[in-house]
Amino acid sequence: MQRVTPAEPFNPDPDARYRRTLAEAFPCDARQAVAFFDVSRPPHYGRWLALALGLLVVLALVGCSPAEAQEPQPTAQEQRQARAAARACEGLTPVFEAGSVSCFKER
């Protein structure tokens, strides 16, 4: 590491802490003070909470679809039966009727 000496004046002790009071640090009185928010009335968190809950409800309703619009997924047993019927009816269309499979030609 190379030490460089600046040409302008600087603090010879960079770790020095200068203690001062708040009056010295912020030289203003109560008339000049600026409030960042109005402390005379309580904050209205209810509006933000209602907005957030409303947004969550809308997102939940958009993500949900009616139960009748969804097609039922075949069970593992039905999938095995469909694969077996496809193998048995090569080149033909399998039709399931009351536990049996019939193979028909397509027109």
Backbone bond lengths (Angstrom), bond angles and torsions (degrees), N, CA, C in turn:
res aa  C-N    CA-C-N  psi(-1)  N-CA   C-N-CA  omega(-1)  CA-C   N-CA-C  phi
1 M - - - 1.430 - - 1.524 107.52 -
2 Q 1.311 115.93 137.81 1.462 120.96 -177.78 1.526 109.53 -110.35
3 R 1.294 117.32 131.53 1.462 122.07 -178.97 1.521 108.57 -89.56
4 V 1.347 115.28 129.94 1.456 121.62 179.44 1.519 108.02 -114.85
5 T 1.306 117.04 132.17 1.461 121.56 178.66 1.522 108.33 -99.87
6 P 1.342 118.09 118.54 1.459 119.44 -179.85 1.526 111.47 -71.62
7 A 1.324 115.73 154.37 1.460 121.24 -178.29 1.525 111.56 -78.97
8 E 1.333 118.55 -30.12 1.464 121.15 -178.88 1.527 110.25 -86.38
9 P 1.329 116.91 162.92 1.465 119.12 -179.84 1.536 110.72 -69.06
10 F 1.303 116.62 146.42 1.456 122.21 -178.75 1.513 109.22 -148.35
11 N 1.290 115.61 173.05 1.459 121.48 -179.74 1.530 108.48 -78.90
12 P 1.301 118.83 121.10 1.463 119.50 -178.81 1.530 112.76 -71.28
13 D 1.324 117.17 -19.92 1.461 120.84 179.21 1.531 108.75 -116.26
14 P 1.344 117.84 92.03 1.478 119.15 -176.01 1.525 113.23 -68.14
15 D 1.324 118.69 -17.18 1.462 121.08 -179.69 1.524 112.59 -91.00
16 A 1.301 118.16 5.19 1.466 121.18 -177.33 1.517 109.94 -68.73
17 R 1.325 115.90 140.38 1.454 122.28 176.81 1.516 107.61 -112.81
18 Y 1.298 116.24 126.76 1.456 121.09 -179.36 1.527 107.72 -101.93
19 R 1.310 116.15 107.43 1.452 121.56 179.73 1.519 108.98 -79.76
20 R 1.321 115.83 133.38 1.459 120.15 175.46 1.514 108.96 -147.97
21 T 1.293 116.24 159.66 1.458 121.58 -179.34 1.523 109.25 -82.81
22 L 1.341 116.11 168.31 1.461 119.54 177.96 1.523 111.18 -64.09
23 A 1.344 117.06 -33.41 1.461 120.21 178.79 1.522 110.67 -65.76
24 E 1.327 117.37 -34.62 1.462 120.56 177.02 1.522 111.15 -75.28
25 A 1.330 116.89 -37.18 1.461 120.67 -178.22 1.523 111.85 -73.15
26 F 1.338 116.28 -38.86 1.461 121.24 -178.63 1.526 108.97 -124.39
27 P 1.296 117.69 86.17 1.463 120.80 -174.99 1.530 112.50 -78.03
28 C 1.296 117.62 74.01 1.459 122.25 175.73 1.522 108.04 -147.10
29 D 1.316 116.29 158.60 1.462 119.53 178.55 1.528 109.53 -105.42
30 A 1.309 117.71 -173.90 1.461 122.04 -174.71 1.526 112.34 -64.16
31 R 1.312 118.58 -30.55 1.477 120.75 179.63 1.526 111.42 -70.43
32 Q 1.318 117.18 -29.14 1.461 120.77 -177.93 1.528 112.78 -91.33
33 A 1.301 117.66 -10.58 1.456 121.28 -177.94 1.527 110.37 -67.96
34 V 1.319 116.54 143.57 1.461 123.11 -179.91 1.522 108.21 -114.90
35 A 1.325 117.08 124.66 1.463 121.25 177.18 1.520 109.10 -87.50
36 F 1.301 116.85 137.06 1.459 120.89 179.99 1.523 111.81 -81.16
37 F 1.312 117.53 -22.36 1.462 121.88 175.70 1.516 108.67 -148.79
38 D 1.309 115.17 158.99 1.457 121.06 -176.67 1.524 109.14 -80.88
39 V 1.325 116.53 114.36 1.456 120.58 -178.11 1.517 112.10 -89.64
40 S 1.336 117.62 -1.56 1.455 119.87 -178.12 1.525 112.43 -76.77
41 R 1.333 118.85 -20.25 1.464 120.91 178.77 1.525 109.54 -127.40
42 P 1.318 117.78 148.71 1.467 120.31 -178.25 1.530 110.35 -71.83
43 P 1.320 117.28 152.20 1.465 120.15 178.32 1.526 111.36 -68.56
44 H 1.313 116.60 151.62 1.472 122.52 -178.62 1.524 109.41 -100.92
45 Y 1.306 115.93 82.47 1.461 119.98 179.01 1.521 111.29 -79.16
46 G 1.321 117.61 -19.89 1.461 120.87 -178.05 1.512 112.48 -62.63
47 R 1.319 116.71 -37.00 1.475 119.95 179.25 1.518 110.98 -64.44
48 W 1.330 116.03 -45.24 1.467 119.30 -179.66 1.519 111.34 -66.84
49 L 1.319 115.83 -38.31 1.463 119.61 178.76 1.525 110.97 -65.09
50 A 1.329 117.25 -43.31 1.468 120.99 178.37 1.531 110.44 -64.10
51 L 1.321 117.09 -39.16 1.464 120.43 178.76 1.525 110.95 -65.30
52 A 1.327 117.00 -43.90 1.465 120.38 179.89 1.530 111.25 -65.41
53 L 1.336 117.24 -43.04 1.466 119.66 178.95 1.526 111.19 -66.07
54 G 1.334 116.57 -39.76 1.458 119.75 177.09 1.515 111.68 -61.64
55 L 1.325 116.48 -41.29 1.460 120.46 178.22 1.524 111.11 -64.05
56 L 1.328 117.68 -40.43 1.464 120.53 177.92 1.528 111.67 -64.81
57 V 1.326 117.33 -39.60 1.467 120.67 178.60 1.521 110.39 -65.07
58 V 1.321 117.14 -43.23 1.470 120.27 179.39 1.527 110.23 -63.36
59 L 1.326 117.75 -43.24 1.466 120.21 178.79 1.527 111.44 -64.72
60 A 1.328 117.19 -36.19 1.466 119.71 178.53 1.529 110.80 -67.86
61 L 1.328 116.93 -39.54 1.463 119.67 179.91 1.518 111.89 -70.72
62 V 1.315 117.31 -34.18 1.467 120.22 178.42 1.521 109.94 -67.99
63 G 1.332 117.24 -37.57 1.459 121.15 -178.46 1.512 113.76 -74.39
64 C 1.325 118.05 -21.23 1.467 121.10 -178.41 1.525 109.86 -88.87
65 S 1.312 115.82 143.70 1.455 120.54 174.35 1.524 108.20 -120.77
66 P 1.315 117.94 154.96 1.468 119.87 179.60 1.522 111.76 -60.13
67 A 1.320 116.50 147.77 1.464 120.98 -176.54 1.523 111.47 -65.89
68 E 1.345 117.00 -34.11 1.470 117.86 -178.52 1.523 112.72 -74.07
69 A 1.323 117.99 -17.06 1.458 120.80 179.19 1.523 110.99 -78.69
70 Q 1.309 118.17 -19.60 1.455 120.66 -179.61 1.523 109.66 -88.07
71 E 1.310 114.99 136.14 1.459 119.43 177.52 1.523 109.16 -81.24
72 P 1.334 117.11 140.59 1.465 118.02 178.35 1.524 110.59 -68.41
73 Q 1.311 116.26 139.57 1.453 121.17 179.58 1.525 109.46 -82.74
74 P 1.322 117.27 136.64 1.467 119.08 179.35 1.530 110.31 -68.78
75 T 1.321 114.98 145.64 1.459 120.30 178.28 1.524 109.38 -78.51
76 A 1.306 116.36 172.37 1.465 120.73 -179.64 1.532 110.40 -63.40
77 Q 1.332 116.61 -37.53 1.469 120.31 178.81 1.528 110.48 -63.42
78 E 1.319 116.99 -44.77 1.467 120.66 179.80 1.521 110.98 -65.21
79 Q 1.325 117.67 -35.50 1.460 120.50 178.36 1.528 110.86 -66.62
80 R 1.335 116.57 -40.56 1.468 119.58 177.61 1.527 110.96 -64.38
81 Q 1.342 117.06 -41.23 1.462 120.28 178.92 1.530 110.74 -64.27
82 A 1.329 117.30 -38.90 1.456 119.98 179.95 1.525 110.97 -66.81
83 R 1.340 118.06 -38.52 1.465 120.45 177.98 1.530 111.11 -67.30
84 A 1.330 116.59 -39.85 1.469 120.28 178.99 1.524 110.70 -66.35
85 A 1.341 116.76 -39.66 1.463 119.95 178.88 1.515 110.75 -67.71
86 A 1.320 117.92 -36.80 1.467 120.24 178.28 1.532 110.98 -65.41
87 R 1.338 116.64 -37.20 1.467 119.45 177.41 1.526 111.06 -69.20
88 A 1.343 117.07 -38.70 1.465 120.82 -177.83 1.524 111.32 -71.85
89 C 1.313 118.06 -31.63 1.459 122.17 -176.48 1.523 110.57 -108.52
90 E 1.294 118.36 56.14 1.467 120.26 -179.65 1.514 110.22 -63.19
91 G 1.344 115.83 125.46 1.454 120.78 179.08 1.516 113.59 83.80
92 L 1.314 118.51 -9.74 1.457 122.64 179.48 1.535 109.44 -115.82
93 T 1.334 115.66 171.64 1.465 120.75 -179.52 1.519 109.40 -100.76
94 P 1.359 117.24 119.96 1.468 119.04 178.35 1.528 110.73 -78.28
95 V 1.344 116.25 137.28 1.461 122.26 177.04 1.522 107.10 -125.27
96 F 1.334 116.66 125.75 1.465 122.04 -178.02 1.523 109.20 -91.94
97 E 1.349 116.33 128.20 1.463 121.02 177.95 1.514 109.08 -138.71
98 A 1.304 117.39 112.23 1.475 123.84 173.07 1.513 113.07 45.79
99 G 1.313 117.57 50.99 1.460 121.42 175.72 1.512 114.42 87.44
100 S 1.316 119.03 -2.97 1.462 120.36 177.88 1.521 109.46 -120.79
101 V 1.315 115.36 162.62 1.462 121.21 -178.70 1.510 108.09 -121.25
102 S 1.341 115.09 131.94 1.472 120.27 175.36 1.526 107.28 -116.81
103 C 1.323 116.00 143.16 1.457 120.66 179.67 1.533 108.66 -106.68
104 F 1.338 115.96 126.50 1.462 121.62 -178.94 1.519 109.78 -124.99
105 K 1.352 113.31 148.41 1.450 119.13 174.07 1.500 109.33 -79.91
106 E 1.304 116.35 144.33 1.462 119.44 175.88 1.516 108.19 -85.39
107 R 1.329 116.40 145.94 1.457 119.93 -179.40 1.492 110.41 -91.36
